[in-house]
Structures are given as structure tokens and as C-alpha cells.
Amino acid sequence: MKHSTSPAATHFGERVRRARIELGLSQENVAELAQMHVTNYGKIERGIANPSLVTILRIASVLGVDVAALTGGLSRDDLPAGFEVLPAAEFLRERNRRR
């Protein structure tokens, strides 16, 4: 089964893994404490899952880090390939130009 990934998911997963290892915890430990299945937790660390905000908060709480430590610096450049985002400011400029 091929999993989709994005730079954002990869960076997030790497940060989670690093924080877990620094604490000397196993994936099983963190998954259990975060009340999630270890398979799903492993997918997050490998960057092949996009966790919900609640899951991110649970993982950050278990690891004793601020959510920003896991997500800081991520931007639209970290979205999946082919996913184009039109910022609202550009949309409004174009809409006003057409009037």
C-alpha cells in the first residue's frame, strides 16, 4: 500500500521521533500514553499520516513539549506536491482588479 506524504508530515514526524528518543521512550510507550494504536503512532513518526489537531495535542502533552516545538516553521511550502494554495490576500487583489 502506497502512502501519500508531505514535507510537513515528514518534518512533524521527525520532530516527534526525536523528542521521544530524547526521553528514552519506545513508540509503544508514547502510543499507550497518548491513547492511540502503536501502528498509527508509527505512521506519524514516519511521516505517512496526517494526525488531527487533538492527536497532535495528545502527543505533545505526552512528550512534554509545546505543540510549536513540533510544528514551528512549517509553511505552505511544506504542503504535498501539487497542492496549490491561493492566499486570501492574493484572491482579494485579483477579485478587486476584475471589478
C-alpha positions, 0 to 999 in steps of 0.5 A: 500500500502506497502512502501519500506524504508531505514535507510537513508530515515528514518534518512533524514526524521527525520532530516527534521521533526525536523528542521521544528518543530524547526521553528514552521512550519506545513508540509503544510507550508514547502510543499507550500514553497518548491513547492511540494504536502503536501502528498509527503512532508509527505512521506519524513518526514516519511521516505517512499520516496526517494526525488531527489537531487533538492527536497532535495535542495528545502527543505533545502533552505526552512528550512534554513539549509545546505543540510549536516545538513540533510544528514551528516553521512549517509553511505552505511550502511544506504542503504535498506536491501539487497542492496549490494554495491561493492566499486570501490576500492574493484572491482579494487583489485579483477579485478587486482588479476584475471589478 
